[in-house]
């Protein structure tokens, strides 16, 4: 669990490994993943509908979590 005001950068790195992105000043780390939410079948083809998610973690000057947020992109809400 990532708890604002308690979890440190070191604990995150030990648990989740290296992030996919880090802000230039090091205050944000981003972990991203893709999940197939649906498959649309039509005729002879099946098309996967992916949803991309990112965990954005913001750290303070002492490398303690200030905020964590999951952002999603991709599949419309009605899926």
N, C-alpha and C positions, 0 to 999 in steps of 0.2 A: 504494500500500500504506500502511496505517496501522500504524505500528510503535510499540508502547508504549515510553516513555522517549526517543523520538526525534522523532516527528511532532508538529508544532505546530498550534494552532488555525488560524493563518493558512494553512498548507499545506492543511489540510482544506477550508477555505472556498474557496481558489483551485481546488481539484480538484473538490469536490462541490457548491459553491455554498451558498446559505443553507439551514440545516437546517429541518425541518418543525416541530421543537419545541426549545426551550432551557429548561433549568431556571432557576428564579428567580435563583439565585446564579451562573449561567453555567457551572457545572462539568460539566454534561452537555448533549450535543447529540444529537438523534434525527433520523435520516433514515428515512422509511417508504416502502414500496412494496407493490403488490398483484400477484400472479401467479395466473393461472388454472391450477390443477393438474390438473383433470379436468372432463369434461362428462358429466353423467348424462342419458341419453336414455330417455324413457319415454312411450309413447303418441305424442302429437303435440307434446310439449314437450322442450326440452333445457335443462338447468339447469347453469350453470357453478358449479364449486366453487372459490372463491378461497382463496388462502393469503396472509395479510398478514405481512409481515416488517418488522422495524425494526433498524437499526444504531444501537446506543446507544454513544456515545463519552464516556468520563469523562476530564476534564482536571484537572491539578493546579493549584496557585496560580501557576505560571509559564506556564500555557496549553500544557503538553506532555501528550500522551496518556498516561494511566495504564492504561486498560483499554478494549477494544472488544469488543462482544458482539452477535451477531445473535440476535434473538428472533423466533420464528415463532408465528402463531396461525391457526387456520382449519381446514384439511383434516386429518382424522385421519391418523395415522402409516401406516396400511395403504394409502393412496393412493400 
